Amino acid sequence: MAFVQLSRLTARPIEHDTVVRNLIESAKLFDGDPACLLYLVTESVDSPHDIWVVDVWTDEEAHSNALQAPELQPYIAETKPLLTGVPEQIRLTPRGGKGLPIG
Amino acid sequence: MAFVQLSRLTARPIEHDTVVRNLIESAKLFDGDPACLLYLVTESVDSPHDIWVVDVWTDEEAHSNALQAPELQPYIAETKPLLTGVPEQIRLTPRGGKGLPIG
């Protein structure tokens, strides 16, 4: 069953652009992964310090496995210290709608 | 520029399934709208009362226009009284990533 995760990250202000860039760079690792259906790096319109990542995977296990990829670890190690605290993560199960396979 | 909105809705417990069904039904109105790239109706894994809608549009104006459609109004009128309060809405601007046109 498809799996959706919303993650809210807040960077130290001077590091905001670096964090956005790191997230976009690291997302390239998922380009060839058919289990990754969507990985959007976004900024909040109303709270400009908030970075949200919206990702959709074929299933939650595929997502967990992708986070273990050795190529991803340098991005995680570099980005974590630039954040103000631990990212908020919201795990979701799709029930219906438009635009992606959600079976 | 593409526009993403996250909406968190909480229904009165006895109305939860009705609200999910109404959202999925009303999403069918967007099936033929090329400006609607994604409209996912989801439930929180960890807070089962929370319903999240994740939608992506070609631009924010297209989203605003879609909400004005006369066919949508009965769904809104029926669903609003089933909620416990006003939905939380988070407006986002995509900066990069995988899976959708974001130009």
N, CA and C atoms of all chains as a GROMACS GRO file, in nm:
protein
  618
    1MET      N    1   0.084  -0.120   0.000
    1MET     CA    2   0.000   0.000   0.000
    1MET      C    3   0.088   0.125   0.000
    2ALA      N    4   0.047   0.222  -0.080
    2ALA     CA    5   0.129   0.342  -0.093
    2ALA      C    6   0.144   0.413   0.042
    3PHE      N    7   0.251   0.488   0.051
    3PHE     CA    8   0.288   0.554   0.176
    3PHE      C    9   0.328   0.697   0.145
    4VAL      N   10   0.273   0.788   0.224
    4VAL     CA   11   0.302   0.931   0.206
    4VAL      C   12   0.368   0.982   0.334
    5GLN      N   13   0.470   1.062   0.319
    5GLN     CA   14   0.527   1.127   0.437
    5GLN      C   15   0.542   1.276   0.413
    6LEU      N   16   0.499   1.353   0.512
    6LEU     CA   17   0.522   1.497   0.513
    6LEU      C   18   0.628   1.524   0.619
    7SER      N   19   0.730   1.599   0.583
    7SER     CA   20   0.836   1.632   0.680
    7SER      C   21   0.854   1.782   0.685
    8ARG      N   22   0.850   1.835   0.805
    8ARG     CA   23   0.874   1.980   0.821
    8ARG      C   24   1.010   1.999   0.885
    9LEU      N   25   1.097   2.072   0.816
    9LEU     CA   26   1.232   2.099   0.865
    9LEU      C   27   1.247   2.250   0.879
   10THR      N   28   1.318   2.291   0.981
   10THR     CA   29   1.351   2.432   0.994
   10THR      C   30   1.503   2.443   1.009
   11ALA      N   31   1.561   2.521   0.922
   11ALA     CA   32   1.707   2.538   0.925
   11ALA      C   33   1.742   2.663   1.004
   12ARG      N   34   1.865   2.665   1.057
   12ARG     CA   35   1.915   2.792   1.108
   12ARG      C   36   1.909   2.889   0.991
   13PRO      N   37   1.860   3.013   1.014
   13PRO     CA   38   1.827   3.102   0.901
   13PRO      C   39   1.940   3.113   0.798
   14ILE      N   40   2.064   3.125   0.844
   14ILE     CA   41   2.173   3.142   0.749
   14ILE      C   42   2.194   3.016   0.664
   15GLU      N   43   2.142   2.904   0.710
   15GLU     CA   44   2.163   2.776   0.641
   15GLU      C   45   2.042   2.730   0.560
   16HIS      N   46   1.938   2.813   0.558
   16HIS     CA   47   1.814   2.771   0.490
   16HIS      C   48   1.838   2.726   0.345
   17ASP      N   49   1.906   2.810   0.268
   17ASP     CA   50   1.925   2.777   0.126
   17ASP      C   51   2.011   2.653   0.108
   18THR      N   52   2.109   2.635   0.197
   18THR     CA   53   2.193   2.515   0.188
   18THR      C   54   2.111   2.390   0.212
   19VAL      N   55   2.021   2.396   0.310
   19VAL     CA   56   1.938   2.279   0.340
   19VAL      C   57   1.846   2.247   0.221
   20VAL      N   58   1.784   2.350   0.164
   20VAL     CA   59   1.697   2.327   0.047
   20VAL      C   60   1.779   2.264  -0.065
   21ARG      N   61   1.898   2.317  -0.088
   21ARG     CA   62   1.984   2.264  -0.195
   21ARG      C   63   2.024   2.119  -0.167
   22ASN      N   64   2.061   2.091  -0.043
   22ASN     CA   65   2.098   1.953  -0.008
   22ASN      C   66   1.982   1.856  -0.030
   23LEU      N   67   1.863   1.900   0.007
   23LEU     CA   68   1.746   1.812  -0.010
   23LEU      C   69   1.721   1.785  -0.158
   24ILE      N   70   1.731   1.889  -0.240
   24ILE     CA   71   1.708   1.871  -0.384
   24ILE      C   72   1.817   1.782  -0.444
   25GLU      N   73   1.941   1.805  -0.401
   25GLU     CA   74   2.052   1.721  -0.450
   25GLU      C   75   2.031   1.576  -0.411
   26SER      N   76   1.997   1.554  -0.285
   26SER     CA   77   1.985   1.416  -0.237
   26SER      C   78   1.866   1.347  -0.304
   27ALA      N   79   1.765   1.424  -0.344
   27ALA     CA   80   1.648   1.364  -0.410
   27ALA      C   81   1.687   1.300  -0.542
   28LYS      N   82   1.798   1.345  -0.601
   28LYS     CA   83   1.842   1.284  -0.728
   28LYS      C   84   1.875   1.137  -0.711
   29LEU      N   85   1.908   1.097  -0.589
   29LEU     CA   86   1.935   0.956  -0.562
   29LEU      C   87   1.810   0.871  -0.583
   30PHE      N   88   1.693   0.934  -0.575
   30PHE     CA   89   1.568   0.859  -0.589
   30PHE      C   90   1.517   0.857  -0.734
   31ASP      N   91   1.586   0.931  -0.822
   31ASP     CA   92   1.538   0.941  -0.960
   31ASP      C   93   1.523   0.803  -1.025
   32GLY      N   94   1.616   0.715  -0.997
   32GLY     CA   95   1.612   0.584  -1.060
   32GLY      C   96   1.538   0.480  -0.978
   33ASP      N   97   1.476   0.520  -0.872
   33ASP     CA   98   1.408   0.426  -0.782
   33ASP      C   99   1.258   0.427  -0.812
   34PRO      N  100   1.209   0.322  -0.876
   34PRO     CA  101   1.066   0.320  -0.913
   34PRO      C  102   0.973   0.320  -0.792
   35ALA      N  103   1.026   0.289  -0.674
   35ALA     CA  104   0.941   0.291  -0.553
   35ALA      C  105   0.913   0.433  -0.506
   36CYS      N  106   0.993   0.528  -0.550
   36CYS     CA  107   0.972   0.669  -0.513
   36CYS      C  108   0.886   0.735  -0.620
   37LEU      N  109   0.761   0.761  -0.583
   37LEU     CA  110   0.665   0.817  -0.679
   37LEU      C  111   0.669   0.969  -0.680
   38LEU      N  112   0.706   1.026  -0.568
   38LEU     CA  113   0.707   1.171  -0.557
   38LEU      C  114   0.802   1.211  -0.444
   39TYR      N  115   0.880   1.314  -0.469
   39TYR     CA  116   0.967   1.366  -0.363
   39TYR      C  117   0.981   1.516  -0.389
   40LEU      N  118   0.891   1.592  -0.331
   40LEU     CA  119   0.887   1.736  -0.355
   40LEU      C  120   0.950   1.812  -0.239
   41VAL      N  121   1.046   1.895  -0.271
   41VAL     CA  122   1.106   1.984  -0.172
   41VAL      C  123   1.039   2.119  -0.188
   42THR      N  124   0.978   2.168  -0.081
   42THR     CA  125   0.898   2.291  -0.091
   42THR      C  126   0.931   2.387   0.024
   43GLU      N  127   0.890   2.511   0.004
   43GLU     CA  128   0.900   2.612   0.109
   43GLU      C  129   0.760   2.663   0.141
   44SER      N  130   0.737   2.691   0.267
   44SER     CA  131   0.607   2.743   0.309
   44SER      C  132   0.589   2.885   0.259
   45VAL      N  133   0.469   2.913   0.206
   45VAL     CA  134   0.439   3.048   0.160
   45VAL      C  135   0.425   3.143   0.279
   46ASP      N  136   0.362   3.093   0.386
   46ASP     CA  137   0.328   3.181   0.498
   46ASP      C  138   0.428   3.178   0.613
   47SER      N  139   0.510   3.074   0.620
   47SER     CA  140   0.615   3.064   0.722
   47SER      C  141   0.745   3.032   0.651
   48PRO      N  142   0.809   3.134   0.594
   48PRO     CA  143   0.919   3.112   0.500
   48PRO      C  144   1.037   3.031   0.557
   49HIS      N  145   1.044   3.020   0.691
   49HIS     CA  146   1.152   2.939   0.746
   49HIS      C  147   1.124   2.790   0.738
   50ASP      N  148   0.997   2.755   0.715
   50ASP     CA  149   0.961   2.613   0.712
   50ASP      C  150   0.986   2.552   0.575
   51ILE      N  151   1.061   2.444   0.577
   51ILE     CA  152   1.083   2.363   0.458
   51ILE      C  153   0.999   2.237   0.476
   52TRP      N  154   0.919   2.206   0.376
   52TRP     CA  155   0.839   2.083   0.381
   52TRP      C  156   0.883   1.991   0.268
   53VAL      N  157   0.901   1.864   0.300
   53VAL     CA  158   0.923   1.762   0.197
   53VAL      C  159   0.797   1.675   0.192
   54VAL      N  160   0.744   1.660   0.073
   54VAL     CA  161   0.626   1.576   0.050
   54VAL      C  162   0.672   1.457  -0.031
   55ASP      N  163   0.673   1.339   0.027
   55ASP     CA  164   0.714   1.225  -0.055
   55ASP      C  165   0.613   1.112  -0.051
   56VAL      N  166   0.605   1.044  -0.165
   56VAL     CA  167   0.512   0.933  -0.183
   56VAL      C  168   0.591   0.813  -0.234
   57TRP      N  169   0.568   0.700  -0.170
   57TRP     CA  170   0.640   0.576  -0.204
   57TRP      C  171   0.539   0.465  -0.228
   58THR      N  172   0.582   0.363  -0.300
   58THR     CA  173   0.492   0.250  -0.326
   58THR      C  174   0.451   0.183  -0.195
   59ASP      N  175   0.540   0.183  -0.096
   59ASP     CA  176   0.508   0.126   0.035
   59ASP      C  177   0.608   0.179   0.137
   60GLU      N  178   0.573   0.165   0.264
   60GLU     CA  179   0.656   0.224   0.369
   60GLU      C  180   0.793   0.157   0.380
   61GLU      N  181   0.799   0.026   0.352
   61GLU     CA  182   0.927  -0.044   0.361
   61GLU      C  183   1.025   0.009   0.256
   62ALA      N  184   0.973   0.036   0.137
   62ALA     CA  185   1.061   0.090   0.032
   62ALA      C  186   1.120   0.224   0.077
   63HIS      N  187   1.038   0.302   0.146
   63HIS     CA  188   1.087   0.431   0.197
   63HIS      C  189   1.196   0.410   0.302
   64SER      N  190   1.172   0.319   0.396
   64SER     CA  191   1.272   0.291   0.499
   64SER      C  192   1.403   0.244   0.436
   65ASN      N  193   1.391   0.155   0.338
   65ASN     CA  194   1.512   0.103   0.272
   65ASN      C  195   1.588   0.214   0.202
   66ALA      N  196   1.515   0.303   0.136
   66ALA     CA  197   1.581   0.411   0.062
   66ALA      C  198   1.661   0.500   0.156
   67LEU      N  199   1.610   0.519   0.279
   67LEU     CA  200   1.681   0.604   0.375
   67LEU      C  201   1.812   0.540   0.424
   68GLN      N  202   1.826   0.410   0.404
   68GLN     CA  203   1.948   0.340   0.446
   68GLN      C  204   2.059   0.345   0.341
   69ALA      N  205   2.027   0.392   0.221
   69ALA     CA  206   2.125   0.388   0.111
   69ALA      C  207   2.254   0.459   0.152
   70PRO      N  208   2.368   0.394   0.131
   70PRO     CA  209   2.497   0.455   0.170
   70PRO      C  210   2.519   0.591   0.106
   71GLU      N  211   2.474   0.609  -0.020
   71GLU     CA  212   2.498   0.736  -0.090
   71GLU      C  213   2.423   0.852  -0.023
   72LEU      N  214   2.319   0.818   0.053
   72LEU     CA  215   2.239   0.924   0.117
   72LEU      C  216   2.303   0.974   0.246
   73GLN      N  217   2.383   0.891   0.309
   73GLN     CA  218   2.432   0.923   0.444
   73GLN      C  219   2.512   1.053   0.451
   74PRO      N  220   2.596   1.083   0.350
   74PRO     CA  221   2.668   1.211   0.359
   74PRO      C  222   2.574   1.332   0.360
   75TYR      N  223   2.465   1.324   0.285
   75TYR     CA  224   2.369   1.434   0.285
   75TYR      C  225   2.304   1.450   0.423
   76ILE      N  226   2.268   1.336   0.482
   76ILE     CA  227   2.205   1.342   0.614
   76ILE      C  228   2.304   1.399   0.716
   77ALA      N  229   2.427   1.351   0.709
   77ALA     CA  230   2.528   1.396   0.806
   77ALA      C  231   2.556   1.545   0.791
   78GLU      N  232   2.554   1.593   0.668
   78GLU     CA  233   2.584   1.735   0.645
   78GLU      C  234   2.465   1.824   0.684
   79THR      N  235   2.345   1.774   0.663
   79THR     CA  236   2.226   1.858   0.678
   79THR      C  237   2.178   1.867   0.823
   80LYS      N  238   2.186   1.756   0.895
   80LYS     CA  239   2.131   1.753   1.032
   80LYS      C  240   2.178   1.868   1.120
   81PRO      N  241   2.309   1.898   1.121
   81PRO     CA  242   2.354   2.006   1.210
   81PRO      C  243   2.308   2.145   1.168
   82LEU      N  244   2.254   2.157   1.048
   82LEU     CA  245   2.208   2.288   0.999
   82LEU      C  246   2.064   2.317   1.041
   83LEU      N  247   2.000   2.215   1.101
   83LEU     CA  248   1.859   2.230   1.139
   83LEU      C  249   1.845   2.278   1.283
   84THR      N  250   1.733   2.343   1.310
   84THR     CA  251   1.701   2.381   1.448
   84THR      C  252   1.609   2.275   1.506
   85GLY      N  253   1.666   2.164   1.545
   85GLY     CA  254   1.586   2.059   1.607
   85GLY      C  255   1.557   1.945   1.511
   86VAL      N  256   1.475   1.856   1.558
   86VAL     CA  257   1.443   1.733   1.485
   86VAL      C  258   1.326   1.761   1.390
   87PRO      N  259   1.332   1.716   1.264
   87PRO     CA  260   1.220   1.737   1.174
   87PRO      C  261   1.092   1.672   1.226
   88GLU      N  262   0.981   1.741   1.204
   88GLU     CA  263   0.850   1.682   1.232
   88GLU      C  264   0.811   1.594   1.114
   89GLN      N  265   0.770   1.471   1.142
   89GLN     CA  266   0.733   1.381   1.033
   89GLN      C  267   0.591   1.331   1.053
   90ILE      N  268   0.515   1.336   0.946
   90ILE     CA  269   0.374   1.295   0.948
   90ILE      C  270   0.358   1.184   0.845
   91ARG      N  271   0.322   1.064   0.895
   91ARG     CA  272   0.308   0.948   0.807
   91ARG      C  273   0.162   0.931   0.770
   92LEU      N  274   0.136   0.912   0.640
   92LEU     CA  275  -0.001   0.909   0.590
   92LEU      C  276  -0.026   0.788   0.502
   93THR      N  277  -0.150   0.741   0.506
   93THR     CA  278  -0.194   0.633   0.418
   93THR      C  279  -0.296   0.690   0.320
   94PRO      N  280  -0.269   0.682   0.189
   94PRO     CA  281  -0.365   0.734   0.093
   94PRO      C  282  -0.492   0.649   0.088
   95ARG      N  283  -0.604   0.715   0.075
   95ARG     CA  284  -0.734   0.646   0.065
   95ARG      C  285  -0.800   0.665  -0.071
   96GLY      N  286  -0.757   0.766  -0.145
   96GLY     CA  287  -0.817   0.788  -0.275
   96GLY      C  288  -0.776   0.925  -0.326
   97GLY      N  289  -0.827   0.958  -0.444
   97GLY     CA  290  -0.796   1.088  -0.500
   97GLY      C  291  -0.745   1.077  -0.642
   98LYS      N  292  -0.673   1.177  -0.681
   98LYS     CA  293  -0.625   1.188  -0.820
   98LYS      C  294  -0.475   1.196  -0.829
   99GLY      N  295  -0.417   1.126  -0.927
   99GLY     CA  296  -0.283   1.161  -0.968
   99GLY      C  297  -0.171   1.063  -0.942
  100LEU      N  298  -0.193   0.963  -0.860
  100LEU     CA  299  -0.086   0.866  -0.836
  100LEU      C  300  -0.151   0.730  -0.814
  101PRO      N  301  -0.074   0.623  -0.845
  101PRO     CA  302  -0.124   0.491  -0.807
  101PRO      C  303  -0.124   0.483  -0.654
  102ILE      N  304  -0.231   0.442  -0.595
  102ILE     CA  305  -0.234   0.440  -0.450
  102ILE      C  306  -0.277   0.303  -0.396
  103GLY      N  307  -0.270   0.200  -0.483
  103GLY     CA  308  -0.317   0.066  -0.440
  103GLY      C  309  -0.227   0.002  -0.336
  104MET      N  310   0.378   2.916  -1.155
  104MET     CA  311   0.459   2.830  -1.068
  104MET      C  312   0.368   2.734  -0.992
  105ALA      N  313   0.412   2.610  -0.982
  105ALA     CA  314   0.329   2.508  -0.918
  105ALA      C  315   0.299   2.545  -0.773
  106PHE      N  316   0.189   2.493  -0.725
  106PHE     CA  317   0.140   2.527  -0.592
  106PHE      C  318   0.099   2.398  -0.522
  107VAL      N  319   0.143   2.385  -0.398
  107VAL     CA  320   0.111   2.267  -0.319
  107VAL      C  321   0.032   2.312  -0.196
  108GLN      N  322  -0.071   2.238  -0.162
  108GLN     CA  323  -0.141   2.268  -0.037
  108GLN      C  324  -0.159   2.140   0.044
  109LEU      N  325  -0.127   2.151   0.172
  109LEU     CA  326  -0.155   2.044   0.267
  109LEU      C  327  -0.270   2.092   0.354
  110SER      N  328  -0.370   2.010   0.369
  110SER     CA  329  -0.485   2.046   0.453
  110SER      C  330  -0.508   1.937   0.555
  111ARG      N  331  -0.516   1.979   0.681
  111ARG     CA  332  -0.547   1.882   0.787
  111ARG      C  333  -0.689   1.905   0.835
  112LEU      N  334  -0.771   1.803   0.826
  112LEU     CA  335  -0.910   1.811   0.869
  112LEU      C  336  -0.933   1.708   0.978
  113THR      N  337  -1.013   1.743   1.075
  113THR     CA  338  -1.053   1.645   1.176
  113THR      C  339  -1.204   1.643   1.180
  114ALA      N  340  -1.259   1.523   1.165
  114ALA     CA  341  -1.404   1.507   1.165
  114ALA      C  342  -1.450   1.468   1.304
  115ARG      N  343  -1.577   1.497   1.334
  115ARG     CA  344  -1.635   1.436   1.452
  115ARG      C  345  -1.623   1.285   1.432
  116PRO      N  346  -1.579   1.211   1.537
  116PRO     CA  347  -1.541   1.070   1.516
  116PRO      C  348  -1.644   0.988   1.437
  117ILE      N  349  -1.770   1.008   1.469
  117ILE     CA  350  -1.872   0.927   1.400
  117ILE      C  351  -1.884   0.964   1.252
  118GLU      N  352  -1.830   1.078   1.214
  118GLU     CA  353  -1.841   1.126   1.076
  118GLU      C  354  -1.712   1.109   0.996
  119HIS      N  355  -1.612   1.050   1.058
  119HIS     CA  356  -1.480   1.039   0.993
  119HIS      C  357  -1.491   0.976   0.853
  120ASP      N  358  -1.554   0.860   0.846
  120ASP     CA  359  -1.559   0.788   0.718
  120ASP      C  360  -1.640   0.865   0.613
  121THR      N  361  -1.743   0.935   0.659
  121THR     CA  362  -1.823   1.015   0.566
  121THR      C  363  -1.739   1.128   0.506
  122VAL      N  364  -1.659   1.190   0.591
  122VAL     CA  365  -1.575   1.300   0.541
  122VAL      C  366  -1.473   1.247   0.441
  123VAL      N  367  -1.410   1.135   0.472
  123VAL     CA  368  -1.313   1.076   0.378
  123VAL      C  369  -1.382   1.046   0.245
  124ARG      N  370  -1.501   0.988   0.255
  124ARG     CA  371  -1.573   0.951   0.132
  124ARG      C  372  -1.611   1.076   0.053
  125ASN      N  373  -1.658   1.179   0.123
  125ASN     CA  374  -1.694   1.304   0.053
  125ASN      C  375  -1.574   1.365  -0.019
  126LEU      N  376  -1.459   1.361   0.048
  126LEU     CA  377  -1.338   1.419  -0.013
  126LEU      C  378  -1.300   1.340  -0.139
  127ILE      N  379  -1.305   1.208  -0.130
  127ILE     CA  380  -1.269   1.125  -0.246
  127ILE      C  381  -1.369   1.147  -0.359
  128GLU      N  382  -1.497   1.154  -0.323
  128GLU     CA  383  -1.600   1.180  -0.424
  128GLU      C  384  -1.579   1.315  -0.492
  129SER      N  385  -1.556   1.417  -0.411
  129SER     CA  386  -1.543   1.552  -0.467
  129SER      C  387  -1.417   1.562  -0.552
  130ALA      N  388  -1.315   1.482  -0.521
  130ALA     CA  389  -1.191   1.486  -0.600
  130ALA      C  390  -1.216   1.444  -0.743
  131LYS      N  391  -1.323   1.367  -0.766
  131LYS     CA  392  -1.353   1.326  -0.904
  131LYS      C  393  -1.382   1.445  -0.994
  132LEU      N  394  -1.424   1.555  -0.932
  132LEU     CA  395  -1.448   1.677  -1.009
  132LEU      C  396  -1.319   1.730  -1.072
  133PHE      N  397  -1.206   1.693  -1.013
  133PHE     CA  398  -1.078   1.743  -1.063
  133PHE      C  399  -1.014   1.650  -1.166
  134ASP      N  400  -1.077   1.534  -1.188
  134ASP     CA  401  -1.018   1.435  -1.279
  134ASP      C  402  -0.992   1.494  -1.417
  135GLY      N  403  -1.086   1.575  -1.465
  135GLY     CA  404  -1.071   1.630  -1.598
  135GLY      C  405  -1.002   1.765  -1.602
  136ASP      N  406  -0.952   1.809  -1.488
  136ASP     CA  407  -0.889   1.942  -1.480
  136ASP      C  408  -0.737   1.926  -1.489
  137PRO      N  409  -0.678   1.964  -1.603
  137PRO     CA  410  -0.534   1.944  -1.619
  137PRO      C  411  -0.452   2.029  -1.522
  138ALA      N  412  -0.512   2.129  -1.459
  138ALA     CA  413  -0.438   2.212  -1.362
  138ALA      C  414  -0.420   2.139  -1.229
  139CYS      N  415  -0.500   2.035  -1.206
  139CYS     CA  416  -0.486   1.956  -1.083
  139CYS      C  417  -0.392   1.840  -1.110
  140LEU      N  418  -0.271   1.848  -1.054
  140LEU     CA  419  -0.171   1.745  -1.079
  140LEU      C  420  -0.180   1.632  -0.978
  141LEU      N  421  -0.229   1.663  -0.861
  141LEU     CA  422  -0.235   1.562  -0.754
  141LEU      C  423  -0.340   1.605  -0.653
  142TYR      N  424  -0.420   1.510  -0.610
  142TYR     CA  425  -0.518   1.539  -0.504
  142TYR      C  426  -0.534   1.411  -0.425
  143LEU      N  427  -0.453   1.396  -0.323
  143LEU     CA  428  -0.451   1.272  -0.245
  143LEU      C  429  -0.526   1.292  -0.114
  144VAL      N  430  -0.621   1.207  -0.089
  144VAL     CA  431  -0.693   1.205   0.038
  144VAL      C  432  -0.629   1.096   0.123
  145THR      N  433  -0.579   1.134   0.240
  145THR     CA  434  -0.503   1.039   0.321
  145THR      C  435  -0.549   1.044   0.467
  146GLU      N  436  -0.510   0.939   0.540
  146GLU     CA  437  -0.533   0.936   0.685
  146GLU      C  438  -0.398   0.924   0.755
  147SER      N  439  -0.387   0.989   0.868
  147SER     CA  440  -0.263   0.982   0.944
  147SER      C  441  -0.245   0.844   1.004
  148VAL      N  442  -0.123   0.792   0.994
  148VAL     CA  443  -0.092   0.661   1.053
  148VAL      C  444  -0.092   0.672   1.206
  149ASP      N  445  -0.038   0.781   1.256
  149ASP     CA  446  -0.015   0.792   1.401
  149ASP      C  447  -0.126   0.868   1.475
  150SER      N  448  -0.204   0.947   1.403
  150SER     CA  449  -0.317   1.020   1.463
  150SER      C  450  -0.439   0.991   1.378
  151PRO      N  451  -0.502   0.874   1.398
  151PRO     CA  452  -0.604   0.825   1.304
  151PRO      C  453  -0.722   0.919   1.283
  152HIS      N  454  -0.741   1.017   1.373
  152HIS     CA  455  -0.851   1.110   1.350
  152HIS      C  456  -0.816   1.217   1.248
  153ASP      N  457  -0.688   1.230   1.218
  153ASP     CA  458  -0.646   1.336   1.125
  153ASP      C  459  -0.656   1.289   0.981
  154ILE      N  460  -0.728   1.367   0.902
  154ILE     CA  461  -0.736   1.346   0.758
  154ILE      C  462  -0.650   1.456   0.694
  155TRP      N  463  -0.561   1.414   0.606
  155TRP     CA  464  -0.478   1.512   0.535
  155TRP      C  465  -0.509   1.504   0.386
  156VAL      N  466  -0.525   1.618   0.324
  156VAL     CA  467  -0.534   1.624   0.178
  156VAL      C  468  -0.406   1.689   0.127
  157VAL      N  469  -0.343   1.622   0.032
  157VAL     CA  470  -0.220   1.672  -0.029
  157VAL      C  471  -0.255   1.705  -0.174
  158ASP      N  472  -0.255   1.831  -0.209
  158ASP     CA  473  -0.286   1.860  -0.349
  158ASP      C  474  -0.183   1.950  -0.414
  159VAL      N  475  -0.163   1.924  -0.543
  159VAL     CA  476  -0.064   1.997  -0.622
  159VAL      C  477  -0.135   2.048  -0.747
  160TRP      N  478  -0.114   2.177  -0.774
  160TRP     CA  479  -0.178   2.244  -0.888
  160TRP      C  480  -0.071   2.314  -0.971
  161THR      N  481  -0.105   2.340  -1.096
  161THR     CA  482  -0.009   2.409  -1.182
  161THR      C  483   0.022   2.549  -1.128
  162ASP      N  484  -0.076   2.610  -1.063
  162ASP     CA  485  -0.054   2.741  -1.002
  162ASP      C  486  -0.165   2.768  -0.900
  163GLU      N  487  -0.140   2.865  -0.812
  163GLU     CA  488  -0.234   2.889  -0.702
  163GLU      C  489  -0.369   2.940  -0.752
  164GLU      N  490  -0.367   3.017  -0.860
  164GLU     CA  491  -0.493   3.072  -0.911
  164GLU      C  492  -0.584   2.960  -0.962
  165ALA      N  493  -0.524   2.860  -1.027
  165ALA     CA  494  -0.602   2.746  -1.076
  165ALA      C  495  -0.670   2.676  -0.958
  166HIS      N  496  -0.598   2.667  -0.847
  166HIS     CA  497  -0.654   2.604  -0.728
  166HIS      C  498  -0.771   2.685  -0.674
  167SER      N  499  -0.753   2.817  -0.664
  167SER     CA  500  -0.860   2.903  -0.615
  167SER      C  501  -0.983   2.893  -0.705
  168ASN      N  502  -0.960   2.893  -0.837
  168ASN     CA  503  -1.072   2.883  -0.930
  168ASN      C  504  -1.146   2.751  -0.913
  169ALA      N  505  -1.071   2.643  -0.895
  169ALA     CA  506  -1.133   2.511  -0.883
  169ALA      C  507  -1.225   2.506  -0.761
  170LEU      N  508  -1.186   2.576  -0.655
  170LEU     CA  509  -1.267   2.575  -0.533
  170LEU      C  510  -1.400   2.649  -0.552
  171GLN      N  511  -1.407   2.733  -0.654
  171GLN     CA  512  -1.529   2.809  -0.680
  171GLN      C  513  -1.631   2.731  -0.764
  172ALA      N  514  -1.591   2.617  -0.818
  172ALA     CA  515  -1.679   2.543  -0.911
  172ALA      C  516  -1.814   2.513  -0.845
  173PRO      N  517  -1.924   2.543  -0.914
  173PRO     CA  518  -2.056   2.520  -0.855
  173PRO      C  519  -2.078   2.375  -0.813
  174GLU      N  520  -2.024   2.280  -0.891
  174GLU     CA  521  -2.045   2.138  -0.860
  174GLU      C  522  -1.980   2.100  -0.726
  175LEU      N  523  -1.881   2.179  -0.683
  175LEU     CA  524  -1.810   2.146  -0.558
  175LEU      C  525  -1.887   2.192  -0.434
  176GLN      N  526  -1.970   2.293  -0.453
  176GLN     CA  527  -2.031   2.358  -0.336
  176GLN      C  528  -2.116   2.264  -0.249
  177PRO      N  529  -2.192   2.171  -0.310
  177PRO     CA  530  -2.269   2.080  -0.223
  177PRO      C  531  -2.179   1.995  -0.134
  178TYR      N  532  -2.064   1.954  -0.184
  178TYR     CA  533  -1.971   1.875  -0.102
  178TYR      C  534  -1.919   1.958   0.015
  179ILE      N  535  -1.884   2.082  -0.014
  179ILE     CA  536  -1.833   2.170   0.092
  179ILE      C  537  -1.942   2.192   0.197
  180ALA      N  538  -2.064   2.220   0.149
  180ALA     CA  539  -2.174   2.247   0.242
  180ALA      C  540  -2.206   2.126   0.329
  181GLU      N  541  -2.193   2.007   0.270
  181GLU     CA  542  -2.225   1.886   0.346
  181GLU      C  543  -2.113   1.850   0.445
  182THR      N  544  -1.990   1.877   0.406
  182THR     CA  545  -1.876   1.829   0.483
  182THR      C  546  -1.841   1.922   0.600
  183LYS      N  547  -1.853   2.052   0.578
  183LYS     CA  548  -1.811   2.148   0.681
  183LYS      C  549  -1.870   2.119   0.820
  184PRO      N  550  -2.001   2.094   0.828
  184PRO     CA  551  -2.058   2.073   0.963
  184PRO      C  552  -2.012   1.944   1.029
  185LEU      N  553  -1.947   1.855   0.953
  185LEU     CA  554  -1.901   1.727   1.009
  185LEU      C  555  -1.762   1.739   1.071
  186LEU      N  556  -1.700   1.855   1.054
  186LEU     CA  557  -1.563   1.875   1.104
  186LEU      C  558  -1.564   1.936   1.243
  187THR      N  559  -1.456   1.911   1.316
  187THR     CA  560  -1.439   1.976   1.446
  187THR      C  561  -1.350   2.097   1.426
  188GLY      N  562  -1.405   2.203   1.375
  188GLY     CA  563  -1.326   2.324   1.357
  188GLY      C  564  -1.286   2.346   1.213
  189VAL      N  565  -1.205   2.448   1.195
  189VAL     CA  566  -1.163   2.490   1.062
  189VAL      C  567  -1.039   2.410   1.021
  190PRO      N  568  -1.032   2.358   0.898
  190PRO     CA  569  -0.914   2.286   0.854
  190PRO      C  570  -0.788   2.374   0.861
  191GLU      N  571  -0.679   2.311   0.899
  191GLU     CA  572  -0.548   2.378   0.893
  191GLU      C  573  -0.496   2.366   0.751
  192GLN      N  574  -0.454   2.477   0.694
  192GLN     CA  575  -0.404   2.472   0.556
  192GLN      C  576  -0.264   2.528   0.549
  193ILE      N  577  -0.178   2.455   0.480
  193ILE     CA  578  -0.038   2.492   0.467
  193ILE      C  579  -0.009   2.507   0.318
  194ARG      N  580   0.026   2.628   0.277
  194ARG     CA  581   0.051   2.656   0.135
  194ARG      C  582   0.201   2.648   0.108
  195LEU      N  583   0.238   2.577   0.003
  195LEU     CA  584   0.380   2.550  -0.023
  195LEU      C  585   0.416   2.582  -0.168
  196THR      N  586   0.541   2.624  -0.185
  196THR     CA  587   0.596   2.646  -0.318
  196THR      C  588   0.704   2.542  -0.344
  197PRO      N  589   0.689   2.458  -0.447
  197PRO     CA  590   0.791   2.358  -0.477
  197PRO      C  591   0.921   2.423  -0.525
  198ARG      N  592   1.033   2.368  -0.480
  198ARG     CA  593   1.164   2.417  -0.523
  198ARG      C  594   1.241   2.314  -0.604
  199GLY      N  595   1.201   2.189  -0.596
  199GLY     CA  596   1.271   2.086  -0.672
  199GLY      C  597   1.230   1.949  -0.622
  200GLY      N  598   1.289   1.848  -0.681
  200GLY     CA  599   1.260   1.713  -0.639
  200GLY      C  600   1.221   1.625  -0.754
  201LYS      N  601   1.149   1.522  -0.725
  201LYS     CA  602   1.115   1.419  -0.823
  201LYS      C  603   0.964   1.402  -0.838
  202GLY      N  604   0.917   1.385  -0.962
  202GLY     CA  605   0.786   1.327  -0.981
  202GLY      C  606   0.676   1.415  -1.037
  203LEU      N  607   0.694   1.544  -1.040
  203LEU     CA  608   0.590   1.629  -1.097
  203LEU      C  609   0.655   1.748  -1.165
  204PRO      N  610   0.586   1.803  -1.266
  204PRO     CA  611   0.636   1.929  -1.321
  204PRO      C  612   0.622   2.037  -1.213
  205ILE      N  613   0.725   2.111  -1.190
  205ILE     CA  614   0.717   2.210  -1.083
  205ILE      C  615   0.756   2.348  -1.132
  206GLY      N  616   0.760   2.367  -1.267
  206GLY     CA  617   0.808   2.495  -1.322
  206GLY      C  618   0.711   2.608  -1.299
   0.00000   0.00000   0.00000
